[in-house]
Amino acid sequence: MNDAAWSFRPPLLLRNTHLMTLVPRYWPRDLSLGTIPQEPRLFTTRPDTQLLGFCHWQDNRTAFPTVVLVHGLEGSSESKYMLGITAKAYRAGFNVIRMNQRTCGGTEHLTPTLYNSGLSEDYRAVVTELAQQDGLNRIWLVGYSMGGNLVLKAAGELGISQPALAGALAVCPNIDPTRCAEALEQPCNWIYHKHFLMNLKARLRRKSALFPDRWDLSRLDRISCISEFDDVYTAHDGGYQNGADYYDRAGARHVLDSIAVPTLIITAQDDPFIPYSMFTIPLIQRHPTIRVVAPRHGGHCGFFHGSRNGEDSYWAENRIVEFLRGDR
């Protein structure tokens, strides 16, 4: 691997964590995917639940490794980072599948449940289906933020039981939801907190219209923070006792020691709501198959700098592809 490329040095202005977090989301870029082939597919993960993925197959899919992408909270398969990494990974010689988490990307009708940080069973099911039905034997799980927690959790739960799983990559994963929710609700993070909470409420209203009487919405308008939303709605919908139980049990931190495949975690020391200290513990730092790359700056899933060495400005996307190619 090119060690110089793994050094992230943003311009001075973007060393502000909030600018770094927000600028890449609004910076113009071509995300049309051009002539890359695309095929929608429904993955059944429970008898009453399907996940919509968009598959970008190489000409002979079984001859190429496969990347399964999982987005973050209130994202979708159409999120800019999902489209960006799709283009790069496909052109690097990978099959790519852009997944929508439950209810995301306009799929509220495909499951009666909400989505949550603990639903790693969905991605274990996707890997199993791709291995058994499609004959794919080199499958990588790649996730951002909440999706990063899900893919790490799935990898830990699978351990050595699924030979088709080649590895896992996570960008700014919320491996300890309790600490991440506390950080998100700090006053300095009001812009992200307001955005997530507003969208979660809107999604619940859409779900309730499709599945009447499943949720009591009488408290919804009075809820003012995500932890309360998760305590009242997400936790009980997901089978947890309450919000605290959900945040504790949903974290990938409990199963990281069982990960047995090459794993990359990219996070930023200045991420506004994913505390860097979560990744400095000996379990992670000394893990034989986990590599942590944590630049001083990067914000939350930002990692945007000037184009260099023939690469575009999206540093984390480029490092993901380099890691994938290096372990093929």
C-alpha positions as CSV (number, residue, x, y, z in Angstrom):
1,M,0.0,0.0,0.0
2,N,1.1,3.6,-0.7
3,D,1.9,4.9,2.8
4,A,1.9,8.5,1.7
5,A,-1.6,8.2,0.4
6,W,-2.8,7.1,3.8
7,S,-1.7,10.5,5.3
8,F,-4.7,12.8,5.4
9,R,-3.8,16.6,5.4
10,P,-6.9,18.8,4.7
11,P,-6.6,22.5,4.0
12,L,-6.6,24.8,7.0
13,L,-10.2,25.9,6.6
14,L,-11.4,22.3,6.6
15,R,-9.7,21.5,9.9
16,N,-12.9,22.8,11.4
17,T,-14.9,19.6,12.2
18,H,-18.2,21.0,11.2
19,L,-17.0,22.4,7.8
20,M,-15.3,19.1,7.1
21,T,-18.5,17.2,7.9
22,L,-20.8,19.4,5.8
23,V,-18.7,20.5,2.8
24,P,-18.4,17.1,1.1
25,R,-22.2,16.7,1.2
26,Y,-22.7,19.8,-0.9
27,W,-19.6,19.8,-3.1
28,P,-20.6,19.2,-6.7
29,R,-19.5,15.9,-8.2
30,D,-20.6,13.6,-11.0
31,L,-22.6,10.8,-9.3
32,S,-24.5,9.6,-12.3
33,L,-22.6,6.2,-12.4
34,G,-22.5,6.7,-16.2
35,T,-22.6,3.4,-18.1
36,I,-22.2,1.2,-15.0
37,P,-24.9,-1.5,-15.2
38,Q,-27.5,-1.6,-12.5
39,E,-30.0,-4.2,-11.4
40,P,-32.5,-3.8,-8.5
41,R,-32.9,-6.8,-6.2
42,L,-34.9,-7.6,-3.1
43,F,-33.2,-9.5,-0.3
44,T,-35.6,-11.4,2.1
45,T,-34.1,-11.2,5.5
46,R,-37.2,-12.2,7.5
47,P,-40.5,-13.7,6.4
48,D,-42.1,-10.2,6.5
49,T,-39.0,-8.1,5.6
50,Q,-37.2,-7.3,2.4
51,L,-34.3,-5.0,1.7
52,L,-33.8,-3.3,-1.6
53,G,-30.4,-3.3,-3.1
54,F,-29.0,-2.1,-6.4
55,C,-26.5,-4.5,-7.9
56,H,-23.8,-3.5,-10.3
57,W,-22.4,-6.7,-11.7
58,Q,-19.2,-7.3,-13.6
59,D,-19.7,-9.3,-16.8
60,N,-18.9,-12.6,-15.0
61,R,-20.0,-11.9,-11.4
62,T,-18.5,-15.1,-9.9
63,A,-15.1,-14.2,-11.2
64,F,-14.9,-10.9,-9.2
65,P,-15.0,-10.0,-5.6
66,T,-18.2,-8.3,-4.3
67,V,-18.7,-5.2,-2.1
68,V,-21.9,-4.7,-0.2
69,L,-22.4,-1.1,0.9
70,V,-24.5,0.0,3.9
71,H,-25.4,3.6,4.5
72,G,-25.7,5.6,7.7
73,L,-28.6,7.0,9.8
74,E,-31.2,8.6,7.5
75,G,-29.2,7.8,4.4
76,S,-30.1,5.6,1.5
77,S,-28.6,3.8,-1.5
78,E,-28.7,7.2,-3.2
79,S,-26.5,9.0,-0.6
80,K,-23.6,10.7,-2.3
81,Y,-20.9,8.6,-0.5
82,M,-22.7,5.5,-1.6
83,L,-22.7,6.5,-5.2
84,G,-19.1,7.7,-5.0
85,I,-17.7,4.5,-3.6
86,T,-19.8,2.5,-6.0
87,A,-18.2,4.1,-9.0
88,K,-14.7,3.7,-7.6
89,A,-15.1,0.0,-6.5
90,Y,-16.8,-1.0,-9.7
91,R,-14.1,0.5,-11.9
92,A,-11.5,-1.2,-9.7
93,G,-13.0,-4.6,-10.7
94,F,-15.6,-5.3,-8.0
95,N,-19.2,-6.2,-8.1
96,V,-21.0,-3.6,-6.0
97,I,-24.4,-3.8,-4.2
98,R,-25.8,-0.6,-2.7
99,M,-28.2,-1.6,0.1
100,N,-31.0,0.3,1.6
101,Q,-31.5,-0.4,5.3
102,R,-35.1,-1.3,6.4
103,T,-37.6,1.5,5.5
104,C,-34.9,3.6,3.8
105,G,-34.8,4.8,0.2
106,G,-38.6,4.7,-0.1
107,T,-38.9,1.1,1.1
108,E,-41.1,1.7,4.1
109,H,-43.7,-0.7,2.6
110,L,-41.2,-3.6,2.5
111,T,-41.2,-4.3,6.3
112,P,-43.5,-3.5,9.2
113,T,-40.5,-2.6,11.4
114,L,-38.3,0.4,11.8
115,Y,-34.6,0.2,11.2
116,N,-32.0,0.3,14.0
117,S,-28.3,0.0,14.8
118,G,-28.6,-3.6,15.9
119,L,-30.0,-5.2,12.8
120,S,-26.8,-7.0,11.7
121,E,-28.9,-10.1,11.0
122,D,-30.0,-8.4,7.8
123,Y,-26.5,-8.2,6.5
124,R,-25.6,-11.7,7.6
125,A,-28.6,-12.8,5.6
126,V,-27.5,-10.8,2.5
127,V,-24.0,-12.4,2.6
128,T,-25.5,-15.9,3.0
129,E,-27.8,-15.3,0.1
130,L,-25.1,-14.0,-2.2
131,A,-22.9,-17.0,-1.3
132,Q,-25.5,-19.7,-1.6
133,Q,-27.6,-18.5,-4.5
134,D,-25.1,-16.5,-6.5
135,G,-22.0,-18.6,-5.8
136,L,-20.0,-15.5,-4.7
137,N,-17.0,-16.4,-2.5
138,R,-15.3,-13.0,-1.8
139,I,-17.8,-10.7,-0.2
140,W,-16.7,-7.5,1.5
141,L,-19.1,-5.5,3.8
142,V,-18.5,-1.7,3.8
143,G,-20.5,0.6,6.0
144,Y,-20.7,4.3,7.0
145,S,-21.5,5.5,10.5
146,M,-24.5,3.5,11.6
147,G,-23.9,1.2,8.6
148,G,-20.3,0.8,9.9
149,N,-21.5,-0.5,13.2
150,L,-23.8,-2.9,11.4
151,V,-21.1,-4.4,9.2
152,L,-18.7,-4.7,12.1
153,K,-21.4,-6.3,14.2
154,A,-22.2,-8.7,11.4
155,A,-18.6,-9.6,10.9
156,G,-18.1,-10.3,14.6
157,E,-21.2,-12.5,14.8
158,L,-20.2,-14.5,11.7
159,G,-16.7,-15.1,13.0
160,I,-15.3,-17.9,11.0
161,S,-18.7,-19.4,10.1
162,Q,-19.1,-17.8,6.7
163,P,-16.1,-18.5,4.4
164,A,-17.5,-16.2,1.7
165,L,-17.0,-13.1,4.0
166,A,-13.6,-11.6,2.9
167,G,-13.5,-8.6,5.2
168,A,-15.2,-5.6,6.6
169,L,-14.6,-1.8,6.3
170,A,-16.3,0.8,8.5
171,V,-16.1,4.6,8.2
172,C,-16.8,6.5,11.5
173,P,-18.8,3.6,13.0
174,N,-21.0,4.2,16.1
175,I,-19.7,1.1,17.9
176,D,-21.0,2.3,21.2
177,P,-24.4,4.0,20.6
178,T,-24.8,5.2,24.1
179,R,-21.7,7.4,23.9
180,C,-22.5,8.5,20.4
181,A,-26.1,9.5,21.3
182,E,-24.7,11.5,24.2
183,A,-22.2,13.3,21.9
184,L,-24.9,13.9,19.2
185,E,-27.1,15.7,21.7
186,Q,-24.5,18.2,22.8
187,P,-25.5,21.8,22.0
188,C,-22.5,22.1,19.5
189,N,-24.1,19.4,17.4
190,W,-27.5,20.8,17.2
191,I,-27.5,21.0,13.4
192,Y,-27.0,17.2,13.0
193,H,-29.3,16.4,15.9
194,K,-32.1,18.5,14.5
195,H,-31.7,17.0,11.0
196,F,-31.7,13.4,12.2
197,L,-34.6,13.8,14.6
198,M,-36.8,15.7,12.1
199,N,-36.3,13.0,9.5
200,L,-36.8,10.1,11.9
201,K,-40.1,11.6,12.9
202,A,-41.2,12.1,9.3
203,R,-40.3,8.5,8.5
204,L,-42.3,7.2,11.5
205,R,-45.3,9.1,10.3
206,R,-45.0,7.5,6.8
207,K,-44.6,4.1,8.4
208,S,-47.6,4.6,10.6
209,A,-49.8,5.5,7.6
210,L,-48.8,2.2,6.0
211,F,-49.2,0.1,9.2
212,P,-52.0,1.8,11.2
213,D,-52.2,1.1,14.9
214,R,-48.7,-0.3,15.2
215,W,-47.3,2.9,16.9
216,D,-48.9,5.4,19.2
217,L,-47.9,8.8,17.8
218,S,-49.5,10.8,20.5
219,R,-46.0,11.6,22.1
220,L,-44.2,12.1,18.8
221,D,-44.5,15.9,18.5
222,R,-43.3,16.5,22.1
223,I,-40.1,14.4,21.6
224,S,-37.1,16.8,21.5
225,C,-34.1,14.5,21.4
226,I,-33.0,11.3,19.6
227,S,-32.5,9.3,22.8
228,E,-36.1,9.9,23.7
229,F,-37.3,8.9,20.2
230,D,-35.3,5.7,20.5
231,D,-36.6,5.0,24.0
232,V,-40.2,5.5,23.0
233,Y,-40.2,4.0,19.5
234,T,-37.0,2.4,18.1
235,A,-36.2,0.3,21.2
236,H,-39.7,-1.3,21.6
237,D,-40.1,-1.8,17.9
238,G,-36.8,-3.7,17.8
239,G,-37.6,-5.9,20.8
240,Y,-35.5,-4.1,23.4
241,Q,-36.6,-3.2,26.9
242,N,-35.9,0.5,26.5
243,G,-33.6,3.0,24.9
244,A,-30.7,2.2,27.3
245,D,-31.0,-1.5,26.6
246,Y,-31.1,-0.8,22.8
247,Y,-28.0,1.4,22.9
248,D,-26.1,-1.1,24.9
249,R,-26.9,-4.3,23.0
250,A,-26.8,-2.8,19.5
251,G,-23.2,-1.8,19.6
252,A,-20.6,-3.7,17.6
253,R,-18.1,-3.2,20.5
254,H,-19.5,-6.4,22.1
255,V,-18.3,-8.7,19.2
256,L,-15.2,-7.0,17.9
257,D,-13.0,-9.6,19.5
258,S,-14.7,-12.3,17.3
259,I,-13.9,-10.6,14.0
260,A,-11.7,-13.0,12.0
261,V,-11.4,-11.3,8.6
262,P,-9.3,-8.3,7.5
263,T,-11.0,-5.2,8.8
264,L,-10.4,-1.5,8.3
265,I,-11.8,1.2,10.5
266,I,-11.4,4.8,9.3
267,T,-12.4,7.4,11.8
268,A,-11.5,11.0,12.7
269,Q,-10.1,12.2,16.0
270,D,-12.3,15.3,15.6
271,D,-15.6,13.5,14.6
272,P,-18.3,15.6,16.3
273,F,-20.4,12.7,17.5
274,I,-18.3,9.5,17.2
275,P,-15.9,9.8,20.1
276,Y,-12.4,8.8,19.0
277,S,-11.6,7.3,22.5
278,M,-13.9,4.3,21.6
279,F,-11.2,3.1,19.2
280,T,-8.1,3.5,21.4
281,I,-8.9,0.5,23.7
282,P,-6.4,-2.4,23.6
283,L,-9.1,-4.8,22.2
284,I,-9.1,-2.8,19.0
285,Q,-5.6,-1.4,18.9
286,R,-4.1,-4.9,19.4
287,H,-6.6,-6.9,17.4
288,P,-4.8,-9.1,14.9
289,T,-7.2,-8.5,12.0
290,I,-8.4,-4.9,12.6
291,R,-6.5,-1.9,11.3
292,V,-7.6,1.6,12.6
293,V,-6.7,4.7,10.6
294,A,-7.6,7.8,12.5
295,P,-6.4,11.2,11.1
296,R,-6.5,14.2,13.4
297,H,-9.1,15.8,11.2
298,G,-11.9,14.4,9.0
299,G,-15.1,15.3,10.7
300,H,-17.9,12.8,10.4
301,C,-17.5,10.8,7.2
302,G,-15.9,13.9,5.6
303,F,-12.2,13.3,4.8
304,F,-12.2,15.9,2.0
305,H,-9.0,17.5,0.7
306,G,-7.5,18.7,-2.5
307,S,-7.1,16.3,-5.4
308,R,-3.6,14.8,-5.5
309,N,-1.6,11.9,-6.9
310,G,-4.3,11.4,-9.6
311,E,-7.0,10.9,-7.0
312,D,-10.1,13.0,-6.5
313,S,-10.8,14.8,-3.2
314,Y,-12.6,12.0,-1.4
315,W,-9.8,10.5,0.6
316,A,-11.8,7.8,2.6
317,E,-13.3,6.4,-0.6
318,N,-9.9,6.1,-2.2
319,R,-8.4,4.4,0.9
320,I,-11.3,1.9,1.0
321,V,-10.6,0.9,-2.6
322,E,-6.9,0.7,-2.0
323,F,-7.5,-1.6,1.0
324,L,-9.9,-3.8,-1.0
325,R,-7.4,-4.1,-3.8
326,G,-4.5,-4.8,-1.5
327,D,-6.2,-7.7,0.2
328,R,-7.5,-9.4,-3.0
